[in-house]
Structure formats: structure tokens, C-alpha cells
Amino acid sequence: MYKRIFSVLFFVLLGFLLVSCEKDDRVELKTISMFGGTDPHAEIYEALIAEFEEEYNVKINDSSATSDELWKTSVISAFYAGNDPDVLFYFTGATAKPLVDNKLVVSIADIRKEYPDYAKNISDSVIDPYAVTLKGFVEGVFVNTELFTGDLASYLEKDVWTWQDYHDIAEKLIAKDIIPFALGATDVPHYWIEHLVLGTLGPDAFTNIKDSIEDHEDAWVNALKKFKHFADLGWFGPTNGNQEHQMAEATFKDAKAAMILDGSWFAVNFDETTKVKASKLKMVPFPAIPTNEGGKNKVYMQSGFTSGFYISKKAWNDPNKRELCVKLVEMMTKTESIAKFCAGGGIPADPAVVLANQTNLQISMNSMPARTAEATLPLSDAAKAGTFIHLVSAANDYLTANETAIKAALKIFADAQ
């Protein structure tokens, strides 16, 4: 009996030893993302990883976690320690600067030299030079189409309005006793400040704020003085926009104002039970400011597509991993995958994405990247934390075109960067 037990144990142990000696010849990819913890996208991400492992017979060693400040630092530290992930889902912009400056990640341009169709489904206006973006937010002009009757109806057929279109539309709305734009300049002049500056000076003004203000002060002043120009034309109604944002929102929600400049998050205020119905709303870009008005004559968009998939330089230089990394990012960012990531909200970086039960408003917001030439983070996000208030608090000076006060506010803002 003891011999039988010993024999059984011997063969069981031998089996374990044989299994443990079996070599796993699969290529192993190391991945890191912020789709960890309670992130609502974790399930989608994990399912795509499992699908990729099965399709390409690859083992993926994933280390995803919640994206707090500690996590951000740990990712950079992993690169510095030589533990570079092969594929990384991480923030763009200043947060990723150490990775870019130290050439630790490979650029989209370099990848496309070998794989020309890489990330071609992503809008040019929102793709990062190094990261393939998934989704974000956009800012633009919300339009109550129900107020565009008679000679205004034809404007709704256009995807982008010109500077002259906006002036003609405003004039026609005023003739109908409708306020063209709801503006709460007292506490939220943000969107108008940012779009006027962007249209006048271009994205460089947001990425090199101090130098831009010091070198082009007059252009900044003239951009902000347009507040008074529009107020004098009656664009902001009888208050001239000198009211709180809550009052401005109420004017738009009550259908007394036809348009409001805001972010895609504003859409949650509307459905089919509200006075202004979601199905009757659309978003259009802020117009290009023509050169004869001191602008760049380009349709820009302010948006936040602030994270995406990177391929590390170390993985790119490994012939066993290069193509697999490209295919993994392509699986994560193909149209069908982005649709899944955006199902719970957010603007897709891929304009071909069609979400279930989309409203007309959602469709118009989703198409914003395709209708604009270039995108940038809002100035309030690009500026050093806590400094944008210096521009916001001077809103009354813009409405009165007080050049001395505007210059003073700009200097304080520039020096704070």
C-alpha cells in the first residue's frame, strides 16, 4: 500500500516537474495603463488584451493602476530605471515631457515611415506627435436650431461658419429679438478669452504664454478688445454679457439666446424633457478670425485629448517586439475599440465612430475634430495652475476696451507663468 502511494506521489511530482520545465516560447510584451482599479474602462482594456494574446499567441504582462500623482511618477521612474514598458497608455503634454525629451518613446512620424497606415483613423487635429489618442472633450458653439427659422435656416446646412456668417447670423437674430450669444462675463469669460486669443495668435500663444504676451502684447490686447466690439453690436444682449454665468446659461436654456460658447460637458443639461431639447441642438466651431481682423484665418479647436498609447523606443528597437507593439496599439485604437471606450461618454478621436442612440448634438460634437484644422488645450489648462484667474478677473476691462488695464492684467498673467 505504501509503495502504491509513493508511486502515485512520484508520478504527480514528476508531472509538476515536467510542466514547470516546459518553455514558454511566446514573446512577452510589458504594458502599463491607467485602466486599473475602479476605472470604468478597465474591463474593455482587459478584454482587448485577452483578444490580442489569443490572436497573436503573445503573453502580455500588464501593470495597470489608478492614475494618481504617485502612479504618474512611478511610470517615469520605471523608464529611468531601465524597466521600460513596451506599450504605454499615459498622459500627453507636460506630464509626458520627460519621456519625449529623453527619446524614450517613438514618434508617430517615425512609426509611419515603416507602417504608413498607423493610426490613420485618428483625426489629425487631435492626434499627439507621440501618442495615439482615444477620446477627450471639445469646446465650441452650442446652437439652438429651433431659433434658426426663415432666412436663418440655410446656415444650419453648413458644418463650419465663417466670420462673416457669424456677423450675419447675429444681425438676423437681433432683428427677431433673440439674443445671439449668452455670455456670463462676470465669472466665466473663459471660453471667449481663449477662443479670441487662439484665433488671433494661434496655438503657440498657449504653449509659450510668457514669450507670446511679451512679444505680441498688442495682438493679445486687440483680441480681448473684441469683447467690446461684439457687445456694441448687441451680440450679448441688453446686459452686454456683464452678468454671472448662471444667468447666461438660464438665458440659453429658456431659448432666449440662440447660442452659447461652452464645452462638451454642457450637453448633459439637455434631453427631450428640457425646454431646449437635445435633439434640436448642434455644435459648430468658433470661426476663423480673418487676417484683416488680425487673425490667423484658421479654424482652431480647444479640446482635451490628453492621453494616448505610446510605443517605447526600447520596444521599437527590438525586432521581436516592434510589429507586435504596432498591432497592439492598432487593436486598442481601431474604430470599434474607440467606440467601446467612448460608450460611457467622451468625444472619439476617430470621426468614424458611431455610438448607439446618438443624438444630433452628440453627432455634431463627435465630428468637431474633423471640422477643425488644429487643436490645442484650453489656455486655462495650458497655463500654470491658478494663474488664469488673472485674465478672468479683468473681464470688465475687455468689455470696456480699457487698454491700460488689459495690459496690466496680461503682464501679471505672463509673469505668473
C-alpha positions in Angstrom: 0.0 0.0 0.0 2.8 2.5 0.9 4.6 1.6 -2.3 1.5 2.4 -4.3 1.1 5.8 -2.5 4.8 6.5 -3.1 4.5 5.6 -6.8 1.5 7.9 -7.2 3.3 10.8 -5.4 6.4 10.2 -7.5 4.4 10.5 -10.8 2.5 13.5 -9.6 5.8 15.3 -8.7 7.3 14.2 -11.9 4.3 15.7 -13.8 4.8 19.0 -12.0 8.5 19.0 -12.8 7.8 18.3 -16.5 5.2 21.0 -16.7 7.5 23.5 -14.9 10.3 22.7 -17.4 8.1 23.4 -20.4 9.4 26.5 -22.1 7.0 29.4 -22.9 8.3 30.5 -26.3 5.8 33.3 -26.7 7.0 36.9 -27.0 6.2 38.8 -23.8 5.1 42.4 -24.0 5.1 44.7 -21.0 2.2 47.1 -20.8 1.2 49.9 -18.4 -2.0 51.9 -18.4 -4.3 53.9 -16.2 -7.1 51.4 -16.8 -6.7 49.9 -13.4 -8.5 49.9 -10.1 -12.1 51.1 -10.5 -11.6 52.7 -13.9 -14.8 52.1 -15.9 -12.7 51.3 -19.0 -10.7 48.5 -17.3 -13.0 45.7 -18.5 -12.8 46.9 -22.1 -9.0 47.2 -21.9 -8.6 43.8 -20.3 -10.8 42.1 -22.9 -8.8 43.6 -25.8 -5.6 42.4 -24.2 -7.0 38.9 -23.9 -8.2 39.0 -27.5 -4.7 40.2 -28.6 -2.9 37.4 -26.7 -5.1 34.8 -28.3 -4.8 36.2 -31.8 -1.1 36.7 -31.9 0.0 34.0 -29.4 1.7 36.6 -27.2 1.9 36.9 -23.4 1.1 40.4 -22.1 2.4 41.3 -18.7 0.2 44.3 -17.8 0.7 46.6 -14.9 -2.3 49.0 -14.9 -3.3 51.1 -11.9 -5.3 54.2 -11.0 -3.8 57.4 -12.4 -2.9 59.4 -9.3 0.2 61.5 -8.9 2.2 58.6 -7.4 1.3 56.5 -10.5 2.5 59.2 -12.9 5.8 59.4 -11.1 6.2 55.7 -11.0 5.8 55.4 -14.7 8.6 57.9 -15.4 10.7 56.2 -12.8 10.3 52.8 -14.5 11.7 54.3 -17.7 14.6 55.9 -15.8 15.4 52.5 -14.1 15.5 50.7 -17.5 12.2 48.9 -16.9 10.6 50.5 -19.9 7.1 49.1 -20.8 6.7 48.2 -24.4 3.3 49.8 -24.8 2.1 52.6 -22.5 -1.2 54.4 -22.1 -0.2 57.7 -20.5 -0.9 61.4 -20.4 0.3 63.7 -23.1 1.7 67.2 -22.9 3.9 68.4 -19.9 3.4 65.1 -18.0 5.0 63.1 -20.8 7.7 65.7 -21.5 10.5 63.6 -19.7 9.6 60.6 -22.0 9.7 62.7 -25.1 12.7 64.9 -24.3 14.8 61.8 -23.4 13.7 60.0 -26.5 12.2 57.1 -24.5 9.2 56.8 -26.8 8.9 56.7 -30.6 7.1 59.4 -32.6 4.1 58.7 -34.8 6.0 60.1 -37.7 8.8 57.6 -37.3 6.3 54.7 -36.9 4.6 55.8 -40.1 7.8 55.6 -42.1 7.5 51.8 -41.7 3.8 51.5 -41.1 2.2 54.3 -43.2 -1.4 53.5 -42.1 -0.6 53.6 -38.4 -3.3 55.5 -36.5 -4.7 56.9 -39.8 -8.2 56.7 -38.4 -7.4 59.3 -35.8 -8.2 63.0 -36.6 -5.1 64.9 -37.5 -6.3 67.8 -35.3 -6.2 65.8 -32.1 -3.5 63.1 -32.5 -0.4 63.7 -30.4 3.0 63.6 -32.1 3.9 60.6 -29.9 0.6 59.1 -28.6 -2.4 57.7 -30.3 -5.3 59.4 -28.6 -8.7 57.7 -27.8 -11.2 60.3 -26.6 -11.5 63.7 -25.0 -13.6 66.8 -24.7 -14.2 69.6 -27.2 -15.3 73.2 -26.9 -17.5 75.0 -29.4 -20.7 77.0 -30.0 -23.9 75.3 -29.0 -26.7 76.3 -31.3 -30.4 76.1 -30.7 -31.6 75.2 -34.2 -35.2 75.8 -33.4 -34.5 79.5 -33.3 -32.9 79.4 -36.8 -36.1 79.9 -38.8 -36.8 81.7 -42.1 -33.7 83.3 -43.6 -31.5 81.7 -40.8 -32.4 78.1 -41.7 -29.9 77.8 -44.6 -27.0 78.3 -42.1 -27.8 75.0 -40.5 -26.7 73.2 -43.6 -23.1 74.4 -43.1 -20.7 72.4 -41.0 -18.4 75.5 -40.4 -19.5 79.1 -40.3 -17.2 81.9 -41.4 -16.5 85.1 -39.5 -19.0 86.9 -41.8 -21.6 84.2 -41.3 -21.5 84.8 -37.5 -22.0 88.5 -38.0 -24.9 88.0 -40.4 -26.5 85.4 -38.1 -26.2 87.7 -35.1 -27.7 90.6 -37.1 -30.7 88.5 -38.2 -31.2 87.1 -34.7 -31.2 90.6 -33.2 -33.9 91.6 -35.7 -36.0 88.8 -34.4 -35.5 90.0 -30.7 -33.3 86.9 -30.0 -30.0 87.3 -28.1 -27.3 85.9 -30.4 -24.9 84.7 -27.6 -25.5 84.0 -23.9 -22.4 85.3 -22.0 -21.7 85.4 -18.3 -18.5 87.5 -18.3 -18.6 88.4 -14.6 -17.4 85.0 -13.6 -16.9 82.8 -16.7 -15.5 84.8 -19.6 -13.1 81.8 -20.1 -14.3 80.5 -23.4 -14.4 83.9 -25.2 -11.0 84.9 -23.8 -9.5 81.6 -25.1 -11.1 81.5 -28.5 -10.4 85.1 -29.3 -6.7 84.8 -28.3 -6.4 81.4 -30.1 -8.0 82.7 -33.3 -5.7 85.8 -33.3 -2.4 84.4 -32.3 -2.6 80.6 -32.9 -1.7 77.7 -30.7 1.8 78.9 -30.0 0.3 81.6 -27.7 -0.9 78.8 -25.4 2.3 76.8 -25.3 4.6 79.8 -24.9 2.4 82.1 -22.9 5.0 84.4 -21.4 7.0 84.9 -24.6 3.9 85.4 -26.6 2.5 88.1 -24.4 5.8 89.9 -24.2 6.5 89.7 -28.0 2.9 90.2 -29.2 1.2 92.3 -26.5 -0.7 94.4 -29.0 -2.2 91.3 -30.6 -3.3 90.0 -27.2 -4.9 93.4 -26.4 -6.7 93.6 -29.7 -8.0 90.1 -29.3 -9.5 90.9 -25.9 -10.9 94.2 -27.0 -13.2 92.3 -29.4 -15.4 91.7 -26.3 -16.5 95.3 -26.6 -16.8 95.2 -30.3 -19.3 92.3 -30.0 -21.1 93.8 -27.1 -21.6 97.1 -29.0 -23.1 95.1 -31.9 -25.6 93.6 -29.5 -24.2 90.0 -29.6 -24.5 89.6 -25.8 -28.0 91.1 -25.4 -29.0 94.0 -23.1 -26.6 93.0 -20.3 -23.6 93.2 -22.7 -22.6 89.9 -21.1 -22.0 91.7 -17.8 -23.7 89.0 -15.8 -23.0 85.8 -14.0 -22.6 82.6 -16.0 -25.6 81.0 -14.2 -27.8 83.8 -15.6 -26.3 83.4 -19.1 -27.0 79.6 -19.0 -30.6 80.3 -18.0 -31.0 82.6 -21.0 -29.9 79.9 -23.3 -31.9 77.2 -21.6 -35.0 79.3 -21.8 -34.5 79.7 -25.6 -34.0 83.5 -25.2 -30.4 83.2 -26.6 -29.6 81.2 -29.7 -26.0 80.3 -28.9 -23.6 79.8 -26.1 -19.8 79.0 -26.2 -19.0 76.1 -23.9 -17.5 72.7 -23.5 -19.0 69.3 -24.5 -19.8 68.6 -20.8 -22.5 71.3 -21.1 -24.6 68.8 -23.2 -25.7 66.9 -20.0 -28.1 69.8 -19.3 -30.3 68.8 -22.2 -32.6 65.9 -23.1 -36.0 65.6 -24.6 -37.8 66.8 -21.5 -36.0 70.2 -21.2 -37.3 73.3 -22.9 -34.4 73.3 -25.3 -34.3 69.7 -26.5 -31.0 67.9 -27.1 -32.3 66.8 -30.5 -32.6 70.4 -31.5 -29.0 71.3 -30.5 -25.8 71.2 -32.5 -22.3 72.3 -32.0 -20.2 74.3 -34.5 -16.6 75.5 -34.3 -15.7 79.1 -33.3 -15.0 80.8 -36.6 -11.6 81.5 -38.2 -10.7 85.1 -37.5 -9.6 86.6 -40.8 -6.3 88.3 -41.4 -7.9 91.6 -41.9 -9.3 91.3 -38.4 -5.8 90.4 -37.0 -6.4 86.7 -37.0 -4.8 83.6 -38.5 -7.7 82.8 -40.7 -7.7 79.2 -39.4 -10.5 77.2 -37.7 -8.9 76.1 -34.4 -10.5 73.9 -31.7 -9.8 73.9 -28.0 -10.0 70.4 -26.7 -8.6 67.9 -24.2 -7.4 64.7 -25.9 -4.8 64.4 -23.1 -3.9 60.7 -23.0 -2.9 58.0 -25.5 -0.9 54.9 -26.4 2.8 55.2 -26.8 5.4 52.7 -28.0 8.7 52.8 -26.2 11.9 53.3 -28.1 13.3 50.2 -26.5 10.5 48.0 -27.8 10.7 49.7 -31.2 14.4 48.8 -31.4 13.6 45.1 -30.6 12.8 43.3 -33.9 10.9 40.6 -32.0 8.5 43.3 -30.5 8.3 46.1 -33.0 5.4 44.9 -35.2 3.6 43.3 -32.2 3.6 46.7 -30.4 2.2 48.4 -33.5 -0.5 45.8 -33.9 -1.4 46.1 -30.2 -1.8 49.8 -30.4 -3.8 49.4 -33.6 -6.2 46.9 -31.9 -6.6 49.3 -28.9 -7.3 52.3 -31.2 -9.3 50.9 -34.1 -12.7 52.4 -34.7 -14.6 49.5 -33.0 -12.4 49.8 -29.9 -12.7 53.5 -29.6 -16.5 53.1 -29.8 -16.4 50.8 -26.8 -14.1 53.2 -24.8 -16.5 56.1 -25.6 -19.7 54.4 -24.9 -19.9 55.9 -21.4 -19.1 59.4 -22.7 -16.3 61.5 -24.3 -15.6 62.6 -27.8 -14.0 60.0 -30.0 -10.6 60.8 -31.6 -11.8 58.8 -34.6 -14.5 60.6 -36.5 -15.8 57.4 -38.0 -17.0 56.2 -34.6 -20.8 55.9 -34.4 -22.3 55.3 -30.9 -25.6 53.7 -30.2 -28.6 56.0 -29.8 -26.6 59.2 -30.6 -28.5 62.5 -30.5 -27.9 65.1 -33.2 -25.9 67.0 -30.6 -23.6 64.1 -29.9 -23.0 63.5 -33.6 -22.1 67.2 -34.1 -19.8 67.2 -31.1 -18.1 63.9 -32.2 -17.4 65.4 -35.6 -15.7 68.6 -34.3 -12.2 67.2 -34.7 -12.9 66.6 -38.4 -14.2 70.1 -38.9 -11.2 71.9 -37.5 -7.7 72.4 -38.8 -5.8 72.2 -35.5 -6.5 71.7 -31.8 -4.9 72.7 -28.5 -5.5 72.5 -24.8 -7.6 75.4 -23.5 -5.5 78.3 -22.2 -6.8 77.8 -18.7 -5.3 74.2 -18.7 -2.1 75.2 -20.6 -1.3 78.0 -18.1 0.4 77.4 -14.8 -2.1 76.2 -12.3 -4.0 79.0 -10.6 -2.8 81.8 -12.9 -5.7 82.0 -15.4 -7.7 83.9 -12.8 -5.6 86.9 -13.6 -7.2 87.1 -17.0 -10.7 86.1 -15.8 -10.8 88.9 -13.2 -10.2 91.5 -15.9 -13.3 90.7 -17.9 -14.9 94.1 -17.3 -11.8 95.7 -18.8 -12.3 93.7 -22.0 -16.0 94.7 -22.2 -14.9 98.4 -21.9 -11.8 98.0 -24.0 -9.6 99.5 -21.3 -6.2 99.1 -22.9 -4.2 100.1 -19.8 -6.0 97.7 -17.5 -5.8 94.9 -20.1 -2.1 95.3 -20.5 -1.7 95.3 -16.7 -3.7 92.0 -16.4 -1.6 90.5 -19.2 1.7 91.4 -17.5 0.6 89.8 -14.2 -0.6 86.7 -16.1 2.7 86.4 -18.1 4.9 86.9 -15.0 3.0 84.2 -13.2 4.0 81.6 -15.8 
